[in-house]
């Protein structure tokens, strides 16, 4: 096999892995009511299956690079696909919510390594002048996942059963396992630097405690449990600081936070993504539970947002060059937050064209928001800190998705119980998560003035590509 054909095969392998990972982040959403009915639980009690997947990926992503160095990219990537496929089979075989949550954790273990190790394999195999084009090719797979996910999930539920939203990964994974053994070059398998297990444990404990505090599973004394879990999260985060100072190679160097735009961007990303991540979870539930849409119809309704987001990517660079990051993020954040609030206006009598317009505006603004936030957060880091900063940024992205789902679902439950109306619960929840997103506009006002001439980096180079 020639070098060019070998590199082409490598790109297709990595793109397929990225597609599986991004597909499973969105394909579940339109199937939630059907899964809930099958497992005899309330649809709004299903957020743990989304949170478990994203939180597991957030915790394990930092270890992926070390694992590749220690055991070799081919071996670890093969194991990642295998674990992901086994997790998918377990998801399809689940008979209770608890079983499904545990299966999603297993799936998240494999998913956490698919993109980082795949991107690392490309970095080590593709020459510098071809690297950007290679990442652009991979990013297309990441964009196809959110586009196809909701519709494909709705079609499987309506035409076959919800189990196929997970079983679809089996044939894809089987081909991937063969291709990895046949085409993926093996790098690493050498003495890797010591991994910071203590630091990873402290930050993982912080994320788990914080997520559980937001949506406490305890049926009694919920407030007390939430306060205790928030305290545990704060203690874990604070304990990491002296640990990082003492360790020669900590998981994340504290010097990262000396770059002011990295700190501001990290906080702004977390706050903004909480609101925008609630939308893919809440909208299919709103359409099916309140408006009476079928699973397929609700999945198709998510297409305008995904397609508008893909088209809008080309507008980002010229807008940032003209107005600068601070002005662009201020105005665009307001558009994103306002479009989320606008979902509260959707009722059974809302014209279809209005629903599509709201979804399209949200999708376009949200896509540009992610790319601009990604770029402004990471572009000021030194070459030495770029890898570590990108890894921490990816953790925050995954954490925000889980928090958005937990907060969005929790608010619907809270308002529905207090008002005695699920429809009003959805409306008030959209208003609240929209306001949370609007708060991030104030956070981005603290950015240092960034030169407008600096190009916006493509999403393929920034973490999860979302």
Beta strands, then each sheet from edge to edge (+ up, - down):
end
